[in-house]
Amino acid sequence: MRTSDGADAGAGTAGQSSAAQWQHWLRMPYLADLPDAELHVFDPGHFARETHLTEIAPLIADFRDARSVRQ
C-alpha cells in the first residue's frame, strides 16, 4: 500500500527521524481502515497556510470539487 506522497505505508521505520516515525505511525490506521484514501503528508508545523499554501490549497479545491453536488 502506498500513500500519495509515494511512501510505502507498510515500510519499517528503522533509521528514520522521529518525525518520520511519527508520521508513519499516524498514517497507518487511516490507510488500514480506508485503503483507497488519498493521504498527503506535509511537515508545516502550526503554519500550514503560510508555509505550504501553494501545495495544500489545490488539494482542498480538488477534494471539494470532486464531491460537490452540481445543480
C-alpha positions as CSV (number, residue, x, y, z in Angstrom):
1,M,0.0,0.0,0.0
2,R,1.4,3.4,-1.0
3,T,0.5,6.9,0.2
4,S,0.0,9.7,-2.3
5,D,3.5,11.0,-1.4
6,G,4.9,7.7,-2.8
7,A,5.9,6.3,0.6
8,D,5.3,2.7,1.3
9,A,2.8,2.6,4.1
10,G,3.9,-0.8,5.2
11,A,7.6,0.1,5.3
12,G,9.5,-0.1,8.5
13,T,10.8,3.0,10.3
14,A,14.4,1.9,11.1
15,G,16.8,4.7,10.6
16,Q,14.1,7.3,10.1
17,S,13.9,10.6,12.0
18,S,11.4,10.7,14.9
19,A,9.2,13.0,12.8
20,A,9.1,10.4,10.0
21,Q,8.4,7.6,12.5
22,W,5.5,9.7,14.0
23,Q,4.0,10.3,10.5
24,H,4.3,6.7,9.6
25,W,2.5,5.7,12.9
26,L,-0.2,8.3,12.3
27,R,-1.0,7.3,8.7
28,M,-1.2,3.5,9.3
29,P,-4.7,3.4,11.0
30,Y,-6.2,5.7,8.3
31,L,-4.9,3.6,5.4
32,A,-5.8,0.3,7.1
33,D,-9.4,1.5,7.5
34,L,-9.6,3.4,4.3
35,P,-7.3,1.8,1.8
36,D,-8.5,4.0,-1.1
37,A,-8.0,7.2,0.9
38,E,-5.9,9.9,-0.6
39,L,-3.3,10.9,2.1
40,H,-0.9,13.8,1.7
41,V,1.8,14.3,4.2
42,F,3.3,17.7,4.9
43,D,5.6,19.0,7.6
44,P,4.2,22.5,8.1
45,G,4.2,22.8,11.9
46,H,1.4,25.1,13.0
47,F,1.6,27.4,10.0
48,A,0.4,25.2,7.1
49,R,-1.3,28.1,5.2
50,E,1.8,30.3,5.5
51,T,4.4,27.6,4.6
52,H,2.6,25.2,2.2
53,L,-0.4,27.2,0.8
54,T,0.5,26.6,-2.8
55,E,0.7,22.8,-2.2
56,I,-2.4,22.5,0.1
57,A,-4.9,24.8,-1.5
58,P,-5.2,22.9,-4.8
59,L,-5.7,19.6,-2.9
60,I,-8.5,21.1,-0.9
61,A,-10.1,22.6,-4.0
62,D,-9.8,19.3,-5.9
63,F,-11.4,17.4,-3.0
64,R,-14.2,19.9,-2.8
65,D,-14.9,20.0,-6.5
66,A,-14.9,16.2,-6.8
67,R,-17.5,15.9,-4.1
68,S,-19.7,19.0,-4.9
69,V,-23.3,18.4,-5.9
70,R,-23.8,20.3,-9.1
71,Q,-27.3,21.7,-9.7
